[in-house]
């Protein structure tokens, strides 16, 4: 595990991937955390974002992904979004 410089986002490194777990993160903080996570870790694609079962959390994450124009995004499992290409 490592902390991303100057941002309190915990990213767990997996082989060829990074993961952001949003369990316990308040809705008002999601926008900033997801955007920073994607932009600061774009060299570590694919990026996995765990939203959990909250449809509101999934919608907030998808809004950020759409705003920064990620090219390839999948949600193979409900609540787990994978950014494959930015």
DSSP file (Angstrom, degrees, kcal/mol; ACC not computed):
  #  RESIDUE AA STRUCTURE BP1 BP2  ACC     N-H-->O    O-->H-N    N-H-->O    O-->H-N    TCO  KAPPA ALPHA  PHI   PSI    X-CA   Y-CA   Z-CA
    1    1 A X              0   0    0      0, 0.0     2,-0.3     0, 0.0    11,-0.2   0.000 360.0 360.0 360.0 148.0    0.0    0.0    0.0
    2    2 A X  E     -A   11   0A   0      9,-1.4     9,-1.6     7,-0.0     2,-0.5  -0.992 360.0-124.4-145.2 154.2    1.2    3.5   -0.6
    3    3 A X  E     -A   10   0A   0     -2,-0.3     2,-0.3     7,-0.2     7,-0.2  -0.841  29.9-123.8 -96.4 135.3   -0.1    7.0    0.0
    4    4 A X    >   -     0   0    0      5,-1.2     3,-2.0    -2,-0.5     5,-0.3  -0.609  46.1 -86.7 -77.4 136.2   -0.3    9.3   -3.1
    5    5 A X  T 3  S-     0   0    0     -2,-0.3    -1,-0.1     1,-0.3     3,-0.1  -0.128 101.9 -11.0 -53.0 130.2    1.7   12.4   -2.5
    6    6 A X  T 3  S+     0   0    0      1,-0.1     2,-0.4    -3,-0.1    -1,-0.3   0.513 116.6  93.7  61.3   9.6   -0.1   15.2   -0.8
    7    7 A X  S <  S-     0   0    0     -3,-2.0     2,-1.9     2,-0.1    -3,-0.4  -0.997  72.8-137.7-131.8 129.5   -3.5   13.5   -1.2
    8    8 A X        +     0   0    0     -2,-0.4     2,-0.5    -5,-0.1    -3,-0.1  -0.420  59.7 127.2 -86.7  64.9   -5.0   11.3    1.5
    9    9 A X        -     0   0    0     -2,-1.9    -5,-1.2    -5,-0.3     2,-0.7  -0.987  53.1-141.8-120.0 124.0   -6.2    8.6   -0.9
   10   10 A X  E     -A    3   0A   0     -2,-0.5     2,-0.5    11,-0.2    11,-0.5  -0.766  19.0-172.1 -88.9 118.8   -5.1    5.1   -0.1
   11   11 A X  E     -A    2   0A   0     -9,-1.6    -9,-1.4    -2,-0.7     2,-0.7  -0.951  12.2-150.9-112.7 122.3   -4.3    3.2   -3.3
   12   12 A X  E     -B   19   0B   0      7,-1.7     7,-1.1    -2,-0.5     2,-0.4  -0.822  17.9-138.3 -92.3 120.0   -3.6   -0.6   -3.0
   13   13 A X  E     +B   18   0B   0     -2,-0.7     2,-0.3     5,-0.2     5,-0.2  -0.644  24.1 179.0 -82.8 130.1   -1.3   -1.7   -5.7
   14   14 A X  E >   -B   17   0B   0      3,-2.6     3,-2.3    -2,-0.4     2,-0.4  -0.777  52.5 -67.2-115.7 165.4   -2.1   -4.9   -7.4
   15   15 A X  T 3  S-     0   0    0      1,-0.3     3,-0.1    -2,-0.3    -2,-0.0  -0.390 121.7 -12.6 -57.5 111.5   -0.1   -6.4  -10.3
   16   16 A X  T 3  S+     0   0    0     -2,-0.4     2,-0.3     1,-0.2    -1,-0.3   0.665 129.4  76.1  72.7  17.0   -0.7   -4.0  -13.1
   17   17 A X  E <   -B   14   0B   0     -3,-2.3    -3,-2.6    30,-0.0     2,-0.3  -0.976  59.9-148.4-152.9 161.9   -3.5   -2.3  -11.3
   18   18 A X  E     -Bc  13  47B   0     28,-1.2    30,-3.3    -2,-0.3     2,-0.4  -0.958  16.7-151.3-132.0 154.0   -4.5    0.2   -8.6
   19   19 A X  E     -Bc  12  48B   0     -7,-1.1    -7,-1.7    -2,-0.3     2,-0.5  -0.984   9.4-166.0-133.8 134.7   -7.6    0.1   -6.4
   20   20 A X  E     - c   0  49B   0     28,-2.9    30,-3.1    -2,-0.4     2,-0.6  -0.982  10.9-159.3-118.6 120.0   -9.6    2.8   -4.6
   21   21 A X  E     - c   0  50B   0     -2,-0.5   -11,-0.2   -11,-0.5    30,-0.1  -0.888   6.9-172.4-102.6 117.4  -12.0    1.6   -2.0
   22   22 A X    >   +     0   0    0     28,-2.8     3,-2.1    -2,-0.6     2,-0.2   0.308  39.3 129.9 -94.3   8.3  -14.8    4.2   -1.3
   23   23 A X  T 3  S+     0   0    0      1,-0.3     3,-0.1    27,-0.2    -2,-0.1  -0.465  80.7  15.5 -61.6 129.0  -16.4    2.4    1.6
   24   24 A X  T 3  S+     0   0    0      1,-0.3     2,-0.4    -2,-0.2    -1,-0.3   0.373  95.6 126.1  87.7  -4.3  -16.7    4.9    4.4
   25   25 A X    <   -     0   0    0     -3,-2.1    -1,-0.3     1,-0.0     2,-0.1  -0.742  61.7-122.6 -88.6 132.2  -16.1    7.9    2.2
   26   26 A X    >>  -     0   0    0     -2,-0.4     3,-1.7     1,-0.1     4,-0.7  -0.414  20.1-116.4 -73.6 149.5  -18.8   10.6    2.4
   27   27 A X  H >> S+     0   0    0      1,-0.3     3,-1.0     2,-0.2     4,-0.6   0.834 112.3  59.0 -56.2 -37.4  -20.6   11.6   -0.8
   28   28 A X  H 34 S+     0   0    0      1,-0.2     4,-0.3     2,-0.1    -1,-0.3   0.700 107.3  47.9 -68.7 -17.0  -19.3   15.1   -0.7
   29   29 A X  H <> S+     0   0    0     -3,-1.7     4,-2.0     1,-0.1    -1,-0.2   0.545  89.4  84.3 -97.3  -9.1  -15.7   13.9   -0.8
   30   30 A X  H <X S+     0   0    0     -3,-1.0     4,-2.9    -4,-0.7     5,-0.4   0.912  83.9  55.7 -63.8 -45.8  -16.1   11.4   -3.7
   31   31 A X  H  X S+     0   0    0     -4,-0.6     4,-2.1     1,-0.2     5,-0.2   0.931 112.9  40.6 -53.6 -52.9  -15.7   13.9   -6.6
   32   32 A X  H  > S+     0   0    0     -4,-0.3     4,-2.2     1,-0.2     5,-0.2   0.911 117.1  48.1 -65.2 -44.8  -12.3   15.1   -5.4
   33   33 A X  H  X S+     0   0    0     -4,-2.0     4,-2.3     2,-0.2    -2,-0.2   0.913 114.1  45.0 -65.9 -43.5  -11.0   11.7   -4.3
   34   34 A X  H  X S+     0   0    0     -4,-2.9     4,-2.6    -5,-0.2     5,-0.2   0.931 113.4  49.3 -68.7 -44.9  -11.9    9.9   -7.6
   35   35 A X  H  X S+     0   0    0     -4,-2.1     4,-2.5    -5,-0.4     5,-0.2   0.940 114.8  44.5 -60.3 -47.4  -10.7   12.6   -9.9
   36   36 A X  H  X S+     0   0    0     -4,-2.2     4,-2.6    -5,-0.2     5,-0.2   0.907 112.4  52.8 -63.6 -41.3   -7.3   12.8   -8.1
   37   37 A X  H  X S+     0   0    0     -4,-2.3     4,-1.2    -5,-0.2    -2,-0.2   0.932 113.2  42.9 -60.0 -47.1   -7.0    9.0   -8.0
   38   38 A X  H  < S+     0   0    0     -4,-2.6     3,-0.2     1,-0.2     4,-0.2   0.942 118.2  43.4 -66.2 -47.9   -7.6    8.6  -11.7
   39   39 A X  H >< S+     0   0    0     -4,-2.5     3,-0.6    -5,-0.2    -2,-0.2   0.858 116.3  46.3 -70.9 -34.4   -5.4   11.5  -12.8
   40   40 A X  H 3< S+     0   0    0     -4,-2.6    -1,-0.2    -5,-0.2     3,-0.2   0.692 120.4  38.9 -80.3 -17.8   -2.5   10.7  -10.4
   41   41 A X  T >< S+     0   0    0     -4,-1.2     3,-2.3    -5,-0.2    -1,-0.2   0.117  73.4 119.6-117.1  20.7   -2.5    6.9  -11.2
   42   42 A X  G X  S+     0   0    0     -3,-0.6     3,-0.7     1,-0.3    44,-0.2   0.689  72.1  61.1 -65.4 -15.8   -3.2    7.0  -15.0
   43   43 A X  G 3  S+     0   0    0      1,-0.2    -1,-0.3    -3,-0.2    -2,-0.1   0.585  97.5  61.3 -81.4  -9.2    0.1    5.2  -15.6
   44   44 A X  G <  S-     0   0    0     -3,-2.3    -1,-0.2   -31,-0.0   -26,-0.2   0.024  91.1-166.7-105.8  26.4   -1.1    2.2  -13.6
   45   45 A X    <   +     0   0    0     -3,-0.7    39,-0.1   -28,-0.1     2,-0.1  -0.245  59.5  60.5 -58.0 144.1   -4.1    1.3  -15.7
   46   46 A X  S    S-     0   0    0     37,-0.6   -28,-1.2   -28,-0.1     2,-0.5   0.485  73.1-166.5 -80.7 151.0   -6.4   -0.5  -15.2
   47   47 A X  E     -cD  18  83B   0     36,-2.4    36,-3.0   -30,-0.2     2,-0.5  -0.906   5.5-152.6-107.0 131.5   -7.8    1.4  -12.2
   48   48 A X  E     -cD  19  82B   0    -30,-3.3   -28,-2.9    -2,-0.5     2,-0.5  -0.904   8.1-169.8-108.3 128.6  -10.4   -0.3  -10.0
   49   49 A X  E     -cD  20  81B   0     32,-3.4    32,-2.9    -2,-0.5     2,-0.7  -0.970   9.8-154.0-120.0 117.1  -12.8    1.8   -8.0
   50   50 A X  E     +cD  21  80B   0    -30,-3.1   -28,-2.8    -2,-0.5    30,-0.2  -0.816  21.9 166.8 -94.2 113.9  -14.9    0.0   -5.4
   51   51 A X    >   -     0   0    0     28,-3.6     3,-0.5    -2,-0.7    29,-0.2   0.698  31.4-146.0 -97.2 -25.0  -18.2    1.9   -4.8
   52   52 A X  T 3   -     0   0    0     27,-1.4    -1,-0.2     1,-0.2     6,-0.1  -0.511  49.5 -44.0  84.6-160.3  -20.1   -0.8   -2.9
   53   53 A X  T 3  S+     0   0    0     -2,-0.2     2,-0.7     4,-0.0    -1,-0.2   0.382  97.9 115.4 -90.1   3.7  -23.9   -1.2   -3.2
   54   54 A X    <>  -     0   0    0     -3,-0.5     4,-2.1     1,-0.2     5,-0.2  -0.646  49.3-162.8 -80.5 115.2  -24.8    2.5   -3.1
   55   55 A X  H  > S+     0   0    0     -2,-0.7     4,-2.5     1,-0.2    -1,-0.2   0.858  92.8  57.0 -63.5 -33.9  -26.4    3.6   -6.3
   56   56 A X  H  > S+     0   0    0      2,-0.2     4,-2.2     1,-0.2    -1,-0.2   0.920 107.0  47.9 -61.9 -43.7  -25.7    7.2   -5.3
   57   57 A X  H  > S+     0   0    0      2,-0.2     4,-2.3     1,-0.2    -2,-0.2   0.905 111.6  50.1 -64.4 -42.0  -22.0    6.4   -4.9
   58   58 A X  H  X S+     0   0    0     -4,-2.1     4,-2.6     1,-0.2    -2,-0.2   0.919 110.8  49.6 -61.7 -44.2  -21.9    4.7   -8.3
   59   59 A X  H  X S+     0   0    0     -4,-2.5     4,-1.9     1,-0.2    -2,-0.2   0.889 110.1  50.8 -62.6 -40.1  -23.6    7.7   -9.9
   60   60 A X  H  X S+     0   0    0     -4,-2.2     4,-1.6     2,-0.2    -1,-0.2   0.913 112.0  46.8 -64.4 -42.7  -21.1   10.1   -8.4
   61   61 A X  H  X S+     0   0    0     -4,-2.3     4,-2.4     1,-0.2    -2,-0.2   0.917 111.5  50.8 -65.7 -43.3  -18.2    8.1   -9.6
   62   62 A X  H  X S+     0   0    0     -4,-2.6     4,-2.4     1,-0.2    -1,-0.2   0.848 106.0  56.5 -64.3 -33.1  -19.6    7.8  -13.1
   63   63 A X  H  X S+     0   0    0     -4,-1.9     4,-2.0     2,-0.2    -1,-0.2   0.906 109.2  45.9 -63.9 -41.3  -20.2   11.6  -13.2
   64   64 A X  H  X S+     0   0    0     -4,-1.6     4,-2.1     2,-0.2    -2,-0.2   0.925 112.1  51.0 -66.0 -44.5  -16.5   12.1  -12.5
   65   65 A X  H  <>S+     0   0    0     -4,-2.4     5,-1.9     1,-0.2    -2,-0.2   0.899 112.3  46.7 -61.1 -41.5  -15.5    9.5  -15.1
   66   66 A X  H ><5S+     0   0    0     -4,-2.4     3,-0.9     1,-0.2    -1,-0.2   0.880 109.4  55.0 -67.4 -38.0  -17.7   11.2  -17.7
   67   67 A X  H 3<5S+     0   0    0     -4,-2.0    -2,-0.2     1,-0.3    -1,-0.2   0.873 111.4  42.6 -65.3 -37.5  -16.4   14.7  -16.9
   68   68 A X  T 3<5S-     0   0    0     -4,-2.1    -1,-0.3    -5,-0.1    -2,-0.2   0.352 111.8-123.3 -93.6   8.8  -12.7   13.7  -17.4
   69   69 A X  T < 5 -     0   0    0     -3,-0.9     2,-0.2    -4,-0.2    -3,-0.2   0.895  31.6-168.2  57.5  52.0  -13.7   11.7  -20.6
   70   70 A X      < -     0   0    0     -5,-1.9    16,-0.3     1,-0.1    -1,-0.2  -0.540  11.3-149.1 -68.3 135.8  -12.3    8.3  -19.8
   71   71 A X  S    S+     0   0    0     14,-0.8     2,-0.5     1,-0.2    15,-0.2   0.877  76.7  28.7 -80.2 -39.4  -12.4    6.2  -23.0
   72   72 A X  E     +E   85   0B   0     13,-2.1    12,-2.8     2,-0.0    13,-1.5  -0.946  66.8 158.5-133.1 114.1  -13.0    2.7  -21.7
   73   73 A X  E     -E   83   0B   0     -2,-0.5     2,-0.3    10,-0.2    10,-0.2  -0.996  11.8-176.8-134.7 135.2  -14.8    2.0  -18.4
   74   74 A X  E     -E   82   0B   0      8,-2.5     8,-3.1    -2,-0.4     2,-0.3  -0.947  21.6-162.2-131.5 154.1  -16.6   -1.2  -17.4
   75   75 A X  E     +     0   0B   0     -2,-0.3     6,-0.2     6,-0.2     4,-0.1  -0.709  22.9 161.9-131.2  81.1  -18.6   -2.4  -14.4
   76   76 A X  E    S+     0   0B   0     -2,-0.3     2,-0.4     4,-0.2    -1,-0.1   0.842  73.0  37.7 -69.1 -34.6  -18.5   -6.2  -14.7
   77   77 A X  E >  S-E   80   0B   0      3,-0.7     3,-2.2    -3,-0.1    -1,-0.1  -0.951 103.3 -98.9-118.1 140.2  -19.6   -6.5  -11.0
   78   78 A X  T 3  S+     0   0    0     -2,-0.4   -26,-0.1     1,-0.3     3,-0.1  -0.347 109.2  13.6 -60.0 126.4  -22.1   -4.3   -9.4
   79   79 A X  T 3  S+     0   0    0      1,-0.1   -28,-3.6    -2,-0.1   -27,-1.4   0.422 104.9  98.2  89.7  -0.7  -20.4   -1.6   -7.4
   80   80 A X  E <   -DE  50  77B   0     -3,-2.2    -3,-0.7   -30,-0.2     2,-0.4  -0.951  52.5-170.8-123.7 111.1  -16.9   -2.2   -8.9
   81   81 A X  E     -D   49   0B   0    -32,-2.9   -32,-3.4    -2,-0.5     2,-0.5  -0.861   4.0-161.7-105.1 131.7  -15.9    0.2  -11.7
   82   82 A X  E     -DE  48  74B   0     -8,-3.1    -8,-2.5    -2,-0.4     2,-0.7  -0.961   6.7-155.2-117.6 123.0  -12.8   -0.4  -13.8
   83   83 A X  E     +DE  47  73B   0    -36,-3.0   -36,-2.4    -2,-0.5   -37,-0.6  -0.868  19.4 170.1 -95.1 113.9  -11.1    2.3  -15.8
   84   84 A X  E     +     0   0B   0    -12,-2.8     2,-0.3    -2,-0.7   -11,-0.2   0.752  64.7  17.3 -97.1 -28.5   -9.2    0.6  -18.6
   85   85 A X  E       E   0  72B   0    -13,-1.5   -13,-2.1     1,-0.1   -14,-0.8  -0.987 360.0 360.0-149.8 135.7   -8.3    3.6  -20.8
   86   86 A X              0   0    0     -2,-0.3    -1,-0.1   -16,-0.3   -44,-0.0   0.395 360.0 360.0-103.0 360.0   -8.2    7.3  -20.2
